[in-house]
Amino acid sequence: MKTVQISLNSIDKVKSFVNAITQFNFDFDLISGRYVIDAKSIMGIFSLDLSKPIDLAIHAGDTDMSEIMEALKPYLV
């Protein structure tokens, strides 16, 4: 598992983020305080405080992360 910080501070960013990660067959979790949300759930994302950076946990095992990180570039803090 790898964890990175992302920022989803607009509705358009949330939509494009979900579209970007749904192309991967891995689990992605957003962690904000004590809440853990499925990152592929738009409704779940909107239940978080989006004014602050959020931790994204990527459960990709030993897979090469370069393609995933490239897709996440616009959202990284």
N, CA, C and O atoms as CSV, one atom per row, in Angstrom:
chain,resi,resn,atom,element,x,y,z
A,1,MET,N,N,0.846,-1.190,0.000
A,1,MET,CA,C,0.000,0.000,0.000
A,1,MET,C,C,0.884,1.243,0.000
A,1,MET,O,O,1.888,1.311,0.709
A,2,LYS,N,N,0.495,2.207,-0.796
A,2,LYS,CA,C,1.203,3.483,-0.848
A,2,LYS,C,C,0.203,4.584,-0.502
A,2,LYS,O,O,-0.953,4.530,-0.922
A,3,THR,N,N,0.646,5.575,0.259
A,3,THR,CA,C,-0.229,6.683,0.626
A,3,THR,C,C,0.349,7.987,0.094
A,3,THR,O,O,1.539,8.258,0.253
A,4,VAL,N,N,-0.505,8.797,-0.540
A,4,VAL,CA,C,-0.121,10.114,-1.043
A,4,VAL,C,C,-1.177,11.119,-0.595
A,4,VAL,O,O,-2.300,10.744,-0.261
A,5,GLN,N,N,-0.808,12.398,-0.591
A,5,GLN,CA,C,-1.780,13.445,-0.257
A,5,GLN,C,C,-2.293,14.066,-1.541
A,5,GLN,O,O,-1.522,14.385,-2.446
A,6,ILE,N,N,-3.618,14.233,-1.607
A,6,ILE,CA,C,-4.237,14.846,-2.779
A,6,ILE,C,C,-5.148,15.987,-2.346
A,6,ILE,O,O,-5.533,16.106,-1.183
A,7,SER,N,N,-5.474,16.816,-3.325
A,7,SER,CA,C,-6.405,17.918,-3.082
A,7,SER,C,C,-7.546,17.796,-4.093
A,7,SER,O,O,-7.315,17.719,-5.300
A,8,LEU,N,N,-8.766,17.780,-3.588
A,8,LEU,CA,C,-9.969,17.722,-4.434
A,8,LEU,C,C,-10.861,18.896,-4.052
A,8,LEU,O,O,-11.922,18.708,-3.457
A,9,ASN,N,N,-10.428,20.115,-4.395
A,9,ASN,CA,C,-11.103,21.308,-3.899
A,9,ASN,C,C,-12.157,21.888,-4.842
A,9,ASN,O,O,-12.566,23.037,-4.675
A,10,SER,N,N,-12.605,21.103,-5.839
A,10,SER,CA,C,-13.705,21.564,-6.694
A,10,SER,C,C,-14.504,20.358,-7.185
A,10,SER,O,O,-14.013,19.229,-7.190
A,11,ILE,N,N,-15.725,20.615,-7.592
A,11,ILE,CA,C,-16.589,19.536,-8.087
A,11,ILE,C,C,-15.982,18.898,-9.328
A,11,ILE,O,O,-15.998,17.676,-9.469
A,12,ASP,N,N,-15.445,19.723,-10.233
A,12,ASP,CA,C,-14.838,19.189,-11.458
A,12,ASP,C,C,-13.637,18.306,-11.147
A,12,ASP,O,O,-13.425,17.284,-11.800
A,13,LYS,N,N,-12.844,18.707,-10.141
A,13,LYS,CA,C,-11.690,17.889,-9.745
A,13,LYS,C,C,-12.134,16.533,-9.204
A,13,LYS,O,O,-11.511,15.512,-9.495
A,14,VAL,N,N,-13.200,16.523,-8.425
A,14,VAL,CA,C,-13.711,15.259,-7.869
A,14,VAL,C,C,-14.153,14.349,-9.008
A,14,VAL,O,O,-13.804,13.169,-9.020
A,15,LYS,N,N,-14.910,14.875,-9.962
A,15,LYS,CA,C,-15.389,14.068,-11.090
A,15,LYS,C,C,-14.226,13.501,-11.897
A,15,LYS,O,O,-14.207,12.308,-12.200
A,16,SER,N,N,-13.261,14.342,-12.246
A,16,SER,CA,C,-12.149,13.855,-13.066
A,16,SER,C,C,-11.265,12.887,-12.285
A,16,SER,O,O,-10.709,11.956,-12.866
A,17,PHE,N,N,-11.129,13.095,-10.962
A,17,PHE,CA,C,-10.361,12.174,-10.124
A,17,PHE,C,C,-11.000,10.784,-10.136
A,17,PHE,O,O,-10.310,9.784,-10.337
A,18,VAL,N,N,-12.309,10.722,-9.921
A,18,VAL,CA,C,-13.003,9.424,-9.906
A,18,VAL,C,C,-12.881,8.750,-11.272
A,18,VAL,O,O,-12.651,7.543,-11.345
A,19,ASN,N,N,-13.032,9.512,-12.348
A,19,ASN,CA,C,-12.868,8.938,-13.695
A,19,ASN,C,C,-11.458,8.411,-13.907
A,19,ASN,O,O,-11.274,7.375,-14.546
A,20,ALA,N,N,-10.468,9.110,-13.382
A,20,ALA,CA,C,-9.071,8.695,-13.555
A,20,ALA,C,C,-8.758,7.391,-12.825
A,20,ALA,O,O,-8.051,6.537,-13.359
A,21,ILE,N,N,-9.281,7.232,-11.608
A,21,ILE,CA,C,-8.907,6.029,-10.848
A,21,ILE,C,C,-9.786,4.821,-11.149
A,21,ILE,O,O,-9.386,3.693,-10.862
A,22,THR,N,N,-10.978,5.025,-11.723
A,22,THR,CA,C,-11.831,3.866,-12.012
A,22,THR,C,C,-11.249,3.005,-13.131
A,22,THR,O,O,-11.684,1.867,-13.312
A,23,GLN,N,N,-10.287,3.512,-13.877
A,23,GLN,CA,C,-9.656,2.702,-14.926
A,23,GLN,C,C,-8.710,1.645,-14.352
A,23,GLN,O,O,-8.276,0.746,-15.072
A,24,PHE,N,N,-8.391,1.751,-13.064
A,24,PHE,CA,C,-7.494,0.784,-12.427
A,24,PHE,C,C,-8.297,-0.230,-11.605
A,24,PHE,O,O,-9.308,0.119,-10.996
A,25,ASN,N,N,-7.845,-1.471,-11.593
A,25,ASN,CA,C,-8.538,-2.532,-10.867
A,25,ASN,C,C,-8.039,-2.686,-9.436
A,25,ASN,O,O,-8.046,-3.793,-8.899
A,26,PHE,N,N,-7.617,-1.617,-8.825
A,26,PHE,CA,C,-7.123,-1.652,-7.448
A,26,PHE,C,C,-8.100,-0.906,-6.548
A,26,PHE,O,O,-8.946,-0.143,-7.017
A,27,ASP,N,N,-7.965,-1.142,-5.248
A,27,ASP,CA,C,-8.771,-0.394,-4.287
A,27,ASP,C,C,-8.050,0.898,-3.930
A,27,ASP,O,O,-6.833,0.910,-3.742
A,28,PHE,N,N,-8.804,1.976,-3.840
A,28,PHE,CA,C,-8.302,3.280,-3.435
A,28,PHE,C,C,-9.171,3.750,-2.278
A,28,PHE,O,O,-10.397,3.733,-2.379
A,29,ASP,N,N,-8.552,4.171,-1.180
A,29,ASP,CA,C,-9.291,4.692,-0.032
A,29,ASP,C,C,-8.861,6.121,0.239
A,29,ASP,O,O,-7.675,6.444,0.172
A,30,LEU,N,N,-9.827,6.977,0.545
A,30,LEU,CA,C,-9.530,8.331,0.994
A,30,LEU,C,C,-9.654,8.349,2.510
A,30,LEU,O,O,-10.642,7.871,3.067
A,31,ILE,N,N,-8.644,8.905,3.175
A,31,ILE,CA,C,-8.606,8.925,4.633
A,31,ILE,C,C,-8.565,10.373,5.093
A,31,ILE,O,O,-7.640,11.122,4.779
A,32,SER,N,N,-9.591,10.743,5.846
A,32,SER,CA,C,-9.673,12.097,6.388
A,32,SER,C,C,-10.046,11.971,7.858
A,32,SER,O,O,-11.194,11.675,8.191
A,33,GLY,N,N,-9.071,12.196,8.739
A,33,GLY,CA,C,-9.314,12.005,10.164
A,33,GLY,C,C,-9.618,10.554,10.443
A,33,GLY,O,O,-8.817,9.675,10.126
A,34,ARG,N,N,-10.778,10.292,11.039
A,34,ARG,CA,C,-11.135,8.905,11.342
A,34,ARG,C,C,-12.021,8.273,10.280
A,34,ARG,O,O,-12.462,7.134,10.436
A,35,TYR,N,N,-12.285,9.007,9.196
A,35,TYR,CA,C,-13.135,8.498,8.124
A,35,TYR,C,C,-12.295,7.865,7.019
A,35,TYR,O,O,-11.279,8.419,6.599
A,36,VAL,N,N,-12.736,6.700,6.557
A,36,VAL,CA,C,-12.122,6.031,5.412
A,36,VAL,C,C,-13.229,5.806,4.391
A,36,VAL,O,O,-14.225,5.139,4.673
A,37,ILE,N,N,-13.042,6.368,3.208
A,37,ILE,CA,C,-14.063,6.354,2.158
A,37,ILE,C,C,-13.491,5.669,0.917
A,37,ILE,O,O,-12.313,5.834,0.601
A,38,ASP,N,N,-14.323,4.905,0.220
A,38,ASP,CA,C,-13.934,4.335,-1.071
A,38,ASP,C,C,-13.730,5.506,-2.042
A,38,ASP,O,O,-14.657,6.274,-2.298
A,39,ALA,N,N,-12.520,5.635,-2.577
A,39,ALA,CA,C,-12.197,6.791,-3.425
A,39,ALA,C,C,-12.925,6.761,-4.763
A,39,ALA,O,O,-12.933,7.766,-5.474
A,40,LYS,N,N,-13.534,5.643,-5.122
A,40,LYS,CA,C,-14.280,5.566,-6.375
A,40,LYS,C,C,-15.743,5.969,-6.194
A,40,LYS,O,O,-16.532,5.905,-7.137
A,41,SER,N,N,-16.099,6.382,-4.980
A,41,SER,CA,C,-17.474,6.781,-4.677
A,41,SER,C,C,-17.589,8.304,-4.628
A,41,SER,O,O,-17.105,8.943,-3.694
A,42,ILE,N,N,-18.228,8.870,-5.633
A,42,ILE,CA,C,-18.390,10.330,-5.671
A,42,ILE,C,C,-19.164,10.818,-4.449
A,42,ILE,O,O,-18.789,11.815,-3.833
A,43,MET,N,N,-20.236,10.123,-4.101
A,43,MET,CA,C,-21.034,10.534,-2.935
A,43,MET,C,C,-20.205,10.459,-1.657
A,43,MET,O,O,-20.312,11.331,-0.795
A,44,GLY,N,N,-19.386,9.432,-1.532
A,44,GLY,CA,C,-18.520,9.308,-0.365
A,44,GLY,C,C,-17.533,10.453,-0.270
A,44,GLY,O,O,-17.295,10.991,0.812
A,45,ILE,N,N,-16.959,10.826,-1.404
A,45,ILE,CA,C,-15.979,11.923,-1.422
A,45,ILE,C,C,-16.623,13.224,-0.952
A,45,ILE,O,O,-16.010,13.985,-0.204
A,46,PHE,N,N,-17.850,13.480,-1.384
A,46,PHE,CA,C,-18.509,14.725,-1.002
A,46,PHE,C,C,-18.908,14.758,0.472
A,46,PHE,O,O,-19.320,15.800,0.982
A,47,SER,N,N,-18.788,13.625,1.153
A,47,SER,CA,C,-19.068,13.621,2.594
A,47,SER,C,C,-17.843,14.058,3.403
A,47,SER,O,O,-17.931,14.224,4.619
A,48,LEU,N,N,-16.706,14.242,2.733
A,48,LEU,CA,C,-15.471,14.651,3.414
A,48,LEU,C,C,-15.303,16.169,3.364
A,48,LEU,O,O,-15.960,16.855,2.581
A,49,ASP,N,N,-14.411,16.677,4.213
A,49,ASP,CA,C,-14.039,18.094,4.190
A,49,ASP,C,C,-13.021,18.278,3.066
A,49,ASP,O,O,-11.850,17.933,3.225
A,50,LEU,N,N,-13.463,18.817,1.939
A,50,LEU,CA,C,-12.600,18.935,0.764
A,50,LEU,C,C,-11.760,20.206,0.757
A,50,LEU,O,O,-11.022,20.453,-0.197
A,51,SER,N,N,-11.862,21.007,1.802
A,51,SER,CA,C,-11.065,22.234,1.856
A,51,SER,C,C,-9.619,21.943,2.263
A,51,SER,O,O,-8.746,22.794,2.095
A,52,LYS,N,N,-9.363,20.755,2.792
A,52,LYS,CA,C,-8.012,20.373,3.217
A,52,LYS,C,C,-7.515,19.206,2.362
A,52,LYS,O,O,-8.319,18.473,1.786
A,53,PRO,N,N,-6.190,19.032,2.279
A,53,PRO,CA,C,-5.666,17.848,1.577
A,53,PRO,C,C,-6.143,16.560,2.260
A,53,PRO,O,O,-6.359,16.527,3.472
A,54,ILE,N,N,-6.301,15.516,1.467
A,54,ILE,CA,C,-6.793,14.223,1.947
A,54,ILE,C,C,-5.747,13.165,1.626
A,54,ILE,O,O,-5.079,13.242,0.596
A,55,ASP,N,N,-5.603,12.177,2.506
A,55,ASP,CA,C,-4.692,11.063,2.242
A,55,ASP,C,C,-5.379,10.049,1.342
A,55,ASP,O,O,-6.526,9.670,1.579
A,56,LEU,N,N,-4.667,9.612,0.306
A,56,LEU,CA,C,-5.165,8.581,-0.596
A,56,LEU,C,C,-4.311,7.338,-0.410
A,56,LEU,O,O,-3.101,7.368,-0.636
A,57,ALA,N,N,-4.942,6.245,0.003
A,57,ALA,CA,C,-4.249,4.967,0.148
A,57,ALA,C,C,-4.501,4.142,-1.109
A,57,ALA,O,O,-5.648,3.895,-1.483
A,58,ILE,N,N,-3.422,3.721,-1.752
A,58,ILE,CA,C,-3.510,2.945,-2.987
A,58,ILE,C,C,-3.129,1.507,-2.657
A,58,ILE,O,O,-2.005,1.243,-2.230
A,59,HIS,N,N,-4.055,0.586,-2.851
A,59,HIS,CA,C,-3.821,-0.824,-2.532
A,59,HIS,C,C,-3.495,-1.574,-3.822
A,59,HIS,O,O,-4.326,-2.312,-4.352
A,60,ALA,N,N,-2.284,-1.377,-4.314
A,60,ALA,CA,C,-1.885,-1.965,-5.596
A,60,ALA,C,C,-0.872,-3.087,-5.430
A,60,ALA,O,O,-0.352,-3.592,-6.425
A,61,GLY,N,N,-0.581,-3.485,-4.207
A,61,GLY,CA,C,0.381,-4.569,-3.988
A,61,GLY,C,C,1.752,-4.212,-4.516
A,61,GLY,O,O,2.249,-3.111,-4.281
A,62,ASP,N,N,2.366,-5.144,-5.231
A,62,ASP,CA,C,3.720,-4.940,-5.759
A,62,ASP,C,C,3.720,-4.433,-7.199
A,62,ASP,O,O,4.740,-4.494,-7.885
A,63,THR,N,N,2.585,-3.939,-7.645
A,63,THR,CA,C,2.442,-3.467,-9.023
A,63,THR,C,C,3.275,-2.209,-9.254
A,63,THR,O,O,3.504,-1.420,-8.337
A,64,ASP,N,N,3.722,-2.038,-10.499
A,64,ASP,CA,C,4.423,-0.813,-10.876
A,64,ASP,C,C,3.444,0.358,-10.768
A,64,ASP,O,O,2.394,0.363,-11.409
A,65,MET,N,N,3.804,1.346,-9.949
A,65,MET,CA,C,2.894,2.453,-9.640
A,65,MET,C,C,3.018,3.626,-10.614
A,65,MET,O,O,2.282,4.603,-10.478
A,66,SER,N,N,3.918,3.561,-11.580
A,66,SER,CA,C,4.172,4.735,-12.419
A,66,SER,C,C,2.929,5.195,-13.188
A,66,SER,O,O,2.689,6.396,-13.310
A,67,GLU,N,N,2.141,4.254,-13.705
A,67,GLU,CA,C,0.936,4.630,-14.451
A,67,GLU,C,C,-0.105,5.266,-13.523
A,67,GLU,O,O,-0.765,6.237,-13.894
A,68,ILE,N,N,-0.244,4.716,-12.326
A,68,ILE,CA,C,-1.190,5.266,-11.349
A,68,ILE,C,C,-0.749,6.674,-10.934
A,68,ILE,O,O,-1.566,7.594,-10.888
A,69,MET,N,N,0.533,6.836,-10.636
A,69,MET,CA,C,1.034,8.142,-10.201
A,69,MET,C,C,0.886,9.187,-11.304
A,69,MET,O,O,0.623,10.356,-11.023
A,70,GLU,N,N,1.054,8.771,-12.550
A,70,GLU,CA,C,0.883,9.690,-13.679
A,70,GLU,C,C,-0.574,10.168,-13.741
A,70,GLU,O,O,-0.828,11.347,-13.990
A,71,ALA,N,N,-1.523,9.261,-13.518
A,71,ALA,CA,C,-2.942,9.623,-13.539
A,71,ALA,C,C,-3.307,10.534,-12.370
A,71,ALA,O,O,-4.239,11.332,-12.470
A,72,LEU,N,N,-2.570,10.415,-11.257
A,72,LEU,CA,C,-2.869,11.204,-10.055
A,72,LEU,C,C,-2.166,12.567,-10.035
A,72,LEU,O,O,-2.451,13.388,-9.163
A,73,LYS,N,N,-1.264,12.816,-10.969
A,73,LYS,CA,C,-0.462,14.052,-10.960
A,73,LYS,C,C,-1.257,15.339,-10.750
A,73,LYS,O,O,-0.830,16.186,-9.964
A,74,PRO,N,N,-2.398,15.519,-11.421
A,74,PRO,CA,C,-3.130,16.788,-11.253
A,74,PRO,C,C,-3.702,16.998,-9.849
A,74,PRO,O,O,-4.097,18.110,-9.501
A,75,TYR,N,N,-3.745,15.933,-9.044
A,75,TYR,CA,C,-4.393,16.020,-7.730
A,75,TYR,C,C,-3.404,15.989,-6.571
A,75,TYR,O,O,-3.788,16.251,-5.432
A,76,LEU,N,N,-2.142,15.676,-6.839
A,76,LEU,CA,C,-1.150,15.577,-5.783
A,76,LEU,C,C,-0.861,16.923,-5.154
A,76,LEU,O,O,-0.839,17.946,-5.838
A,77,VAL,N,N,-0.640,16.919,-3.847
A,77,VAL,CA,C,-0.335,18.161,-3.129
A,77,VAL,C,C,1.166,18.381,-3.156
A,77,VAL,O,O,1.655,19.371,-2.611
